[in-house]
Amino acid sequence: MLQDALWSLPALRRLEIEAELQGLDLMQRAARATAAWTRRHLPPGARILVAAGPGNNGGDALYAALLLMQEGYSLDILMPQMPASPQAQQAYLALRSAGGIPLQQLAADAPAPALLIDGLFGIGLSRPLDTKWLALIHQLDQLDCQRLALDCPSGLNAYTGQVQQACIHATHTLTFLCHKPGLFYSAGADHAGQVELATLDCPPALQPAPEGYLNRQGAQALQRRRDSHKGSHGTVAIIGGSEGMLGAALLAGRAALAGGAGKVHVLALDGRLAADTSCPELMLHDARQPHSQPDCDVLATGPGLGQSRQARQWLEHALASPLPLVLDADALNMLASDAQLQDLLAMREADTILTPHPAEAARLLGNSTATVQADRLAAVQQLVSRFDCLVILKGAGTLIAAAGQPYQLNTSGGPALAVAGQGDVLSGLIAALLAQGMPAMAACCLAVRVHGMAGDEYQQETGGPIGLTATATAHRCSLILNRLLNA
């Protein structure tokens, strides 16, 4: 589906060339989409500053300025450099013919407009900007107004989410043809603002095969028969909870129950707790004696596991199991440094899901957290290739990837989830959906989406991201799953 498709930059460039060969003026379409967006947000007569760069992104902005002039808006047009591309040059000539006179620089004391339209640099920016451009971007970024970025904010790499020394903090981004992954993760998540897509009525015949999608996984597969019982919805076993970290395993178990698993066992390496009084439905087991695993359909190993000898024995046991397996936290840390465990992982035939945050991903890849964050999509693809598993790279813009399938980019969630225990909740939720029979990719996508939605809804209800606990998140996830059943 075009609305959710993600294409690489080379694929997008091939589409643009083919569109030009077929006589489709994508620049004019982008300009019309920009003018339409402006009409929805500002009344005629409002003052707008259009900043146009030398490339095709600047051409989009110049044609949009021409349309907005004709519709009665008050326009200032900033064009620090003459257009370099033929299409942008035509846009400049059309604007001048209509009486538009661009400015080469913006006065330091220029009053703030109602809207800045940022068309300085688009998705093709790959070179470091010189000090002149960086100073201009910084100046524009200080304006007290709404900022609409065309395709992507100037200074942002639309595919890695990395920013240069100066980058526009857009309140809105109107991106063209398809979504760009860097708008949703790394620094891009804080610079793109509210992202909207203008497909420019791209003909289906020109659209390349998507390499990824925005995650929109539904919950219809979880519909239940009236004639069902606890055994109909699967059994999950959580392995973890060493001394001082028992809460992690309990959180994963509670989340598995909230996610709909019929029964949940918690095998705790700290075996002193006979029952979880806050959630007595959990069946607790003393895991200090290895290999006392009850019958189950799915294993989740790692929440609070630690890295003791017993922890490693349980991880070996889990890797040797024929059951679907979710690996998180210390299970990933031990896996990263142990070739024997990696060999066991390579021998598995059942679905295995790795759920690293960036630091854990870096350990698995043998590089740094900064390297992972510098190109999250490359990192998750490397993890899939190296371990032949389904991988969830957590963080802003969580990525879900598996061999031979388009990757999924999650857009729900935010800083409300930046608190201890949320990864444990996600692991338990994934295990619950697997236990109910969802395919691994669908289960992971739904769990990540719902987990993020729980954070978003908390923030909407409270007005801010502070104070959402992992315990409360698990309950919210069950409410959202039920709401999505018939969506």
C-alpha positions as CSV (number, residue, x, y, z in Angstrom):
1,M,0.0,0.0,0.0
2,L,1.5,3.3,-1.1
3,Q,0.5,5.2,2.0
4,D,2.7,2.9,4.1
5,A,5.5,2.0,1.6
6,L,9.1,2.7,2.2
7,W,11.5,2.9,-0.8
8,S,15.2,3.3,-0.8
9,L,16.7,6.5,-2.2
10,P,18.0,4.8,-5.4
11,A,14.5,3.3,-6.0
12,L,13.0,6.7,-5.5
13,R,15.4,8.3,-8.0
14,R,14.6,5.7,-10.6
15,L,10.9,6.5,-10.2
16,E,11.6,10.2,-10.6
17,I,13.5,9.5,-13.8
18,E,10.8,7.3,-15.2
19,A,8.1,9.9,-14.3
20,E,10.1,12.6,-16.2
21,L,10.4,10.3,-19.2
22,Q,6.6,9.9,-19.1
23,G,6.0,13.6,-18.9
24,L,4.8,13.6,-15.3
25,D,5.8,16.9,-13.6
26,L,6.4,15.8,-10.0
27,M,7.7,19.2,-9.0
28,Q,4.4,20.9,-10.0
29,R,2.5,18.2,-8.1
30,A,4.7,18.7,-5.0
31,A,4.0,22.4,-5.2
32,R,0.3,21.9,-5.4
33,A,0.4,19.6,-2.4
34,T,2.4,22.2,-0.5
35,A,-0.1,24.9,-1.4
36,A,-3.0,22.7,-0.4
37,W,-1.4,22.0,2.9
38,T,-0.9,25.7,3.5
39,R,-4.6,26.4,2.7
40,R,-5.6,23.9,5.4
41,H,-3.5,25.5,8.0
42,L,-3.4,29.3,7.3
43,P,-6.0,31.8,6.0
44,P,-5.3,33.9,2.8
45,G,-3.3,37.0,3.6
46,A,-1.1,35.3,6.2
47,R,2.6,36.1,5.9
48,I,4.8,33.2,4.7
49,L,8.6,32.9,4.3
50,V,9.6,30.5,1.6
51,A,13.3,29.4,1.7
52,A,14.4,27.8,-1.5
53,G,17.7,26.0,-2.1
54,P,19.5,25.5,-5.4
55,G,18.2,22.0,-6.1
56,N,14.9,20.4,-6.9
57,N,13.7,20.8,-3.3
58,G,14.1,24.5,-4.0
59,G,12.1,24.2,-7.2
60,D,9.3,22.6,-5.3
61,A,9.3,25.6,-2.9
62,L,9.5,28.2,-5.7
63,Y,6.5,26.7,-7.6
64,A,4.6,26.5,-4.2
65,A,5.5,30.2,-3.6
66,L,4.0,31.1,-7.0
67,L,0.8,29.3,-6.3
68,L,0.5,30.9,-2.8
69,M,1.1,34.4,-4.3
70,Q,-1.7,33.8,-6.7
71,E,-4.0,32.8,-3.8
72,G,-3.5,36.0,-1.8
73,Y,-0.8,35.1,0.7
74,S,1.9,37.6,1.7
75,L,5.1,36.0,0.5
76,D,8.8,36.6,1.2
77,I,11.0,34.4,-0.8
78,L,14.5,33.7,0.3
79,M,16.8,32.2,-2.4
80,P,20.5,32.5,-1.3
81,Q,21.8,30.8,-4.4
82,M,20.6,30.7,-8.0
83,P,19.0,27.4,-9.0
84,A,21.3,24.7,-10.3
85,S,19.0,22.1,-11.7
86,P,17.0,22.7,-15.0
87,Q,13.7,22.1,-13.3
88,A,14.4,24.5,-10.5
89,Q,15.6,27.1,-13.0
90,Q,12.3,26.9,-14.8
91,A,10.5,27.4,-11.4
92,Y,12.6,30.5,-10.8
93,L,11.8,32.0,-14.2
94,A,8.1,31.3,-13.7
95,L,8.2,33.0,-10.3
96,R,10.0,36.1,-11.8
97,S,7.5,36.3,-14.6
98,A,4.7,36.5,-12.1
99,G,6.5,39.4,-10.2
100,G,8.1,37.4,-7.5
101,I,11.5,38.9,-6.4
102,P,13.5,36.6,-4.2
103,L,15.8,37.8,-1.4
104,Q,19.4,36.6,-1.2
105,Q,19.6,37.0,2.5
106,L,17.3,37.4,5.5
107,A,17.7,40.5,7.7
108,A,18.8,39.6,11.2
109,D,15.9,41.6,12.6
110,A,13.3,40.2,10.2
111,P,9.9,39.7,11.9
112,A,8.8,36.1,12.2
113,P,6.3,35.0,9.6
114,A,3.2,32.8,10.4
115,L,4.9,30.0,8.5
116,L,8.3,29.1,7.2
117,I,8.3,26.7,4.2
118,D,11.7,25.0,4.2
119,G,12.8,24.0,0.7
120,L,16.5,24.5,1.1
121,F,17.7,20.9,0.9
122,G,15.7,17.7,0.3
123,I,16.4,14.0,0.6
124,G,19.3,14.1,-1.8
125,L,21.6,16.0,0.6
126,S,24.7,13.9,1.1
127,R,27.6,16.4,1.5
128,P,28.5,18.4,4.6
129,L,27.1,21.9,4.4
130,D,29.5,24.8,4.5
131,T,29.4,27.4,7.2
132,K,27.2,29.8,5.1
133,W,24.4,27.3,4.8
134,L,24.7,26.1,8.4
135,A,24.4,29.7,9.6
136,L,21.3,30.3,7.5
137,I,19.7,27.1,8.7
138,H,20.4,28.1,12.3
139,Q,18.9,31.6,11.6
140,L,15.7,30.1,10.2
141,D,15.5,27.6,13.0
142,Q,15.3,30.5,15.5
143,L,12.2,32.0,13.9
144,D,9.2,31.9,16.2
145,C,6.7,30.3,13.8
146,Q,5.4,27.1,12.4
147,R,7.9,25.4,10.1
148,L,6.9,23.2,7.2
149,A,9.7,21.1,5.7
150,L,9.3,19.9,2.2
151,D,10.2,16.2,1.9
152,C,12.5,16.4,4.9
153,P,14.0,19.1,7.2
154,S,17.1,20.8,5.8
155,G,20.2,19.4,7.4
156,L,18.6,16.0,8.0
157,N,19.6,12.7,6.3
158,A,16.1,11.3,5.5
159,Y,17.4,7.7,5.5
160,T,19.6,7.5,8.5
161,G,18.0,10.2,10.7
162,Q,21.3,11.9,11.3
163,V,21.6,15.7,11.4
164,Q,24.4,18.1,10.5
165,Q,25.6,20.8,12.8
166,A,22.5,22.8,12.0
167,C,19.1,21.4,11.1
168,I,15.6,22.8,10.9
169,H,13.3,21.7,13.7
170,A,10.1,21.3,11.7
171,T,6.7,21.5,13.3
172,H,5.4,19.6,10.2
173,T,7.0,17.7,7.4
174,L,5.2,17.1,4.1
175,T,7.1,14.3,2.5
176,F,6.6,13.3,-1.1
177,L,5.9,10.0,-2.9
178,C,6.7,7.8,0.1
179,H,7.7,8.0,3.7
180,K,11.4,8.2,4.5
181,P,12.6,6.2,7.5
182,G,14.9,8.8,8.9
183,L,12.0,11.0,9.7
184,F,11.0,8.6,12.4
185,Y,14.2,7.5,14.2
186,S,17.4,8.9,15.7
187,A,17.6,12.7,15.5
188,G,15.0,12.7,12.8
189,A,12.3,11.9,15.3
190,D,12.9,15.2,17.0
191,H,13.3,17.3,13.8
192,A,10.5,16.1,11.5
193,G,7.6,17.1,13.7
194,Q,4.2,15.9,12.5
195,V,4.8,13.9,9.3
196,E,2.3,13.8,6.4
197,L,2.6,12.1,3.1
198,A,1.7,13.5,-0.3
199,T,1.7,10.7,-2.8
200,L,1.5,13.1,-5.8
201,D,-0.9,10.7,-7.4
202,C,2.0,8.5,-8.4
203,P,0.8,5.9,-11.0
204,P,0.9,2.4,-9.6
205,A,2.9,1.2,-12.7
206,L,5.8,3.5,-11.6
207,Q,5.9,2.4,-8.0
208,P,8.8,0.1,-7.1
209,A,8.3,-2.9,-4.8
210,P,8.4,-1.6,-1.2
211,E,11.5,-2.5,0.8
212,G,9.7,-1.7,4.0
213,Y,6.4,-0.5,5.4
214,L,5.2,1.7,8.3
215,N,3.9,-0.7,10.9
216,R,0.1,-0.9,10.8
217,Q,-0.3,-4.4,12.0
218,G,-3.9,-5.2,13.1
219,A,-5.2,-7.6,15.8
220,Q,-8.0,-9.4,13.9
221,A,-6.1,-12.7,14.1
222,L,-6.7,-12.6,17.9
223,Q,-10.5,-13.1,17.5
224,R,-11.8,-15.8,19.8
225,R,-14.5,-18.4,19.6
226,R,-17.1,-18.3,22.4
227,D,-16.4,-22.0,22.9
228,S,-12.8,-21.6,24.1
229,H,-10.9,-22.1,27.3
230,K,-7.5,-21.2,28.8
231,G,-5.8,-23.9,26.8
232,S,-7.1,-22.4,23.6
233,H,-4.9,-19.3,23.9
234,G,-1.5,-20.8,24.6
235,T,1.0,-21.1,27.5
236,V,4.0,-18.9,28.0
237,A,7.1,-19.5,30.1
238,I,9.3,-16.6,31.2
239,I,12.8,-17.5,32.3
240,G,14.7,-14.8,34.2
241,G,14.4,-13.0,37.5
242,S,17.7,-13.4,39.2
243,E,18.3,-12.0,42.7
244,G,17.7,-8.2,42.6
245,M,16.0,-8.4,39.2
246,L,13.0,-10.6,40.0
247,G,10.7,-7.7,39.0
248,A,11.8,-7.9,35.4
249,A,10.5,-11.5,35.0
250,L,7.3,-10.7,36.9
251,L,6.7,-7.7,34.5
252,A,7.2,-9.9,31.5
253,G,4.8,-12.5,33.0
254,R,2.1,-9.9,33.7
255,A,2.4,-8.5,30.2
256,A,2.0,-12.0,28.8
257,L,-1.3,-12.3,30.7
258,A,-2.4,-8.9,29.6
259,G,-1.5,-9.8,26.1
260,G,-4.0,-12.7,26.2
261,A,-1.9,-15.8,27.0
262,G,-4.1,-18.5,28.6
263,K,-1.5,-19.5,31.1
264,V,1.9,-18.0,32.1
265,H,4.7,-19.6,34.1
266,V,7.6,-17.6,35.5
267,L,10.8,-19.5,36.1
268,A,12.7,-17.3,38.5
269,L,16.4,-17.7,39.4
270,D,15.5,-15.9,42.6
271,G,13.1,-18.6,43.8
272,R,12.2,-17.1,47.1
273,L,8.8,-15.7,46.0
274,A,6.0,-18.2,46.3
275,A,3.4,-16.0,44.6
276,D,3.1,-12.6,42.9
277,T,0.5,-11.1,45.2
278,S,-0.2,-8.3,42.7
279,C,-0.8,-10.9,40.0
280,P,-1.6,-14.3,41.6
281,E,-2.5,-15.7,38.2
282,L,1.2,-16.1,37.5
283,M,2.5,-19.6,38.2
284,L,5.9,-19.1,39.8
285,H,8.7,-21.7,39.8
286,D,12.0,-21.9,41.5
287,A,14.5,-22.1,38.6
288,R,17.6,-22.5,40.7
289,Q,17.5,-26.2,39.6
290,P,17.9,-26.1,35.8
291,H,15.7,-27.8,33.3
292,S,12.5,-27.9,35.4
293,Q,10.5,-26.2,32.6
294,P,6.7,-26.8,32.6
295,D,4.9,-27.6,29.4
296,C,4.4,-24.4,27.3
297,D,4.1,-23.2,23.8
298,V,6.5,-20.2,23.8
299,L,9.6,-19.4,25.8
300,A,10.8,-15.8,26.7
301,T,14.3,-15.7,28.1
302,G,16.3,-12.8,29.5
303,P,14.2,-10.4,31.6
304,G,16.3,-10.1,34.8
305,L,18.2,-13.2,33.9
306,G,21.7,-12.1,34.9
307,Q,24.8,-13.7,33.7
308,S,25.5,-16.4,36.3
309,R,26.4,-20.0,35.6
310,Q,22.8,-21.0,36.1
311,A,21.6,-18.2,33.8
312,R,23.8,-19.5,31.1
313,Q,22.5,-23.1,31.6
314,W,19.0,-21.8,31.2
315,L,19.9,-20.0,28.1
316,E,21.5,-23.1,26.7
317,H,18.3,-25.0,27.5
318,A,16.1,-22.4,25.8
319,L,18.3,-22.3,22.7
320,A,18.1,-26.1,22.5
321,S,14.3,-26.0,22.8
322,P,12.1,-26.7,19.8
323,L,9.7,-23.9,20.9
324,P,9.5,-20.4,19.6
325,L,11.8,-18.2,21.6
326,V,12.0,-14.5,22.5
327,L,15.5,-13.4,23.7
328,D,16.0,-10.1,25.5
329,A,18.3,-8.3,28.0
330,D,21.0,-10.6,29.5
331,A,20.2,-13.4,27.1
332,L,21.4,-11.1,24.3
333,N,24.4,-10.0,26.3
334,M,25.6,-13.6,26.9
335,L,24.8,-14.5,23.3
336,A,27.0,-11.6,22.1
337,S,30.1,-12.8,23.8
338,D,29.8,-16.6,23.6
339,A,30.5,-18.5,20.3
340,Q,29.0,-21.7,21.7
341,L,25.7,-20.0,22.4
342,Q,25.8,-18.5,18.9
343,D,26.3,-22.0,17.5
344,L,23.2,-23.3,19.4
345,L,21.2,-20.3,18.0
346,A,22.3,-21.2,14.5
347,M,21.0,-24.8,14.9
348,R,17.5,-23.7,15.9
349,E,14.6,-24.4,13.6
350,A,11.8,-22.7,15.5
351,D,11.2,-18.9,15.3
352,T,13.7,-16.9,17.3
353,I,13.2,-13.3,18.1
354,L,16.0,-11.0,19.3
355,T,14.9,-7.7,20.9
356,P,17.9,-5.5,21.4
357,H,18.1,-1.9,22.3
358,P,20.9,0.0,20.6
359,A,23.6,-0.9,23.2
360,E,22.7,-4.6,23.1
361,A,22.7,-4.4,19.3
362,A,26.2,-3.0,19.3
363,R,27.4,-5.8,21.5
364,L,25.9,-8.4,19.2
365,L,27.5,-6.7,16.2
366,G,30.8,-6.0,17.9
367,N,30.7,-2.2,17.3
368,S,29.4,0.8,19.2
369,T,26.0,2.2,20.1
370,A,26.9,5.3,18.1
371,T,27.5,3.2,15.0
372,V,24.2,1.4,15.4
373,Q,22.3,4.7,15.8
374,A,24.2,6.3,12.9
375,D,22.3,3.9,10.5
376,R,19.6,1.9,12.4
377,L,18.3,0.3,9.2
378,A,21.7,-1.0,8.2
379,A,22.2,-2.3,11.8
380,V,19.0,-4.3,12.0
381,Q,19.7,-5.8,8.6
382,Q,23.2,-6.8,9.7
383,L,21.7,-8.5,12.8
384,V,19.2,-10.4,10.7
385,S,22.0,-11.5,8.3
386,R,24.4,-12.5,11.1
387,F,22.0,-14.4,13.4
388,D,19.3,-15.5,10.9
389,C,16.6,-14.4,13.3
390,L,13.7,-12.0,13.4
391,V,15.2,-8.8,15.0
392,I,13.4,-6.0,16.8
393,L,15.8,-3.0,17.1
394,K,14.1,-0.9,19.8
395,G,14.2,2.8,20.2
396,A,12.5,5.8,18.6
397,G,11.3,4.3,15.3
398,T,11.6,0.7,16.3
399,L,12.6,-1.5,13.4
400,I,11.3,-5.1,12.9
401,A,13.1,-7.2,10.3
402,A,13.5,-10.7,9.1
403,A,15.2,-12.4,6.2
404,G,13.3,-12.3,2.9
405,Q,10.6,-9.9,4.2
406,P,10.1,-6.2,3.9
407,Y,11.2,-4.5,7.1
408,Q,8.6,-2.7,9.3
409,L,9.1,0.7,10.9
410,N,7.1,1.5,13.9
411,T,5.8,5.1,14.4
412,S,4.0,4.8,17.7
413,G,5.6,5.4,21.1
414,G,7.8,8.0,22.5
415,P,9.5,9.3,25.7
416,A,6.7,8.0,28.0
417,L,8.2,4.6,27.4
418,A,11.7,5.6,28.5
419,V,11.5,4.0,31.9
420,A,12.7,0.7,33.4
421,G,10.8,-2.4,32.7
422,Q,9.2,-1.5,29.4
423,G,11.5,-3.9,27.5
424,D,10.3,-6.7,29.8
425,V,6.7,-5.8,29.0
426,L,7.4,-5.9,25.3
427,S,9.0,-9.3,25.6
428,G,6.0,-10.7,27.5
429,L,3.6,-9.2,25.0
430,I,5.4,-10.7,22.0
431,A,5.4,-14.2,23.7
432,A,1.7,-13.9,24.4
433,L,0.8,-13.1,20.8
434,L,3.0,-16.0,19.6
435,A,1.3,-18.4,22.0
436,Q,-2.0,-17.4,20.5
437,G,-0.9,-18.5,17.1
438,M,0.1,-15.3,15.4
439,P,3.0,-15.7,12.9
440,A,6.2,-14.3,14.2
441,M,6.4,-11.2,12.1
442,A,2.8,-10.3,12.7
443,A,3.1,-10.9,16.5
444,C,6.2,-8.7,16.8
445,C,4.7,-5.9,14.7
446,L,1.5,-5.9,16.7
447,A,3.3,-6.1,20.1
448,V,5.6,-3.2,19.2
449,R,2.7,-1.1,17.8
450,V,0.4,-1.7,20.8
451,H,3.3,-1.1,23.3
452,G,4.0,2.3,21.6
453,M,0.3,3.2,21.5
454,A,0.1,2.7,25.2
455,G,2.8,5.3,25.7
456,D,1.1,7.7,23.2
457,E,-2.3,7.4,24.8
458,Y,-0.8,8.0,28.3
459,Q,0.9,11.1,27.1
460,Q,-2.3,12.4,25.4
461,E,-4.3,11.8,28.6
462,T,-1.9,13.3,31.0
463,G,-0.4,16.1,28.9
464,G,3.1,14.8,29.2
465,P,5.4,11.7,29.1
466,I,6.3,11.6,32.8
467,G,5.3,8.8,35.2
468,L,4.1,5.9,33.0
469,T,5.2,2.7,34.8
470,A,5.8,-0.6,33.0
471,T,3.1,-2.2,35.2
472,A,0.5,0.4,34.0
473,T,1.7,-0.1,30.4
474,A,0.8,-3.8,30.5
475,H,-2.7,-3.1,31.5
476,R,-3.0,-0.4,28.8
477,C,-1.8,-2.9,26.2
478,S,-4.7,-5.2,26.9
479,L,-7.2,-2.4,26.4
480,I,-5.7,-1.4,23.1
481,L,-5.6,-5.0,21.8
482,N,-9.3,-5.4,22.6
483,R,-10.0,-2.1,20.8
484,L,-8.1,-3.2,17.7
485,L,-9.8,-6.6,17.5
486,N,-12.6,-5.2,15.3
487,A,-10.8,-2.1,13.9
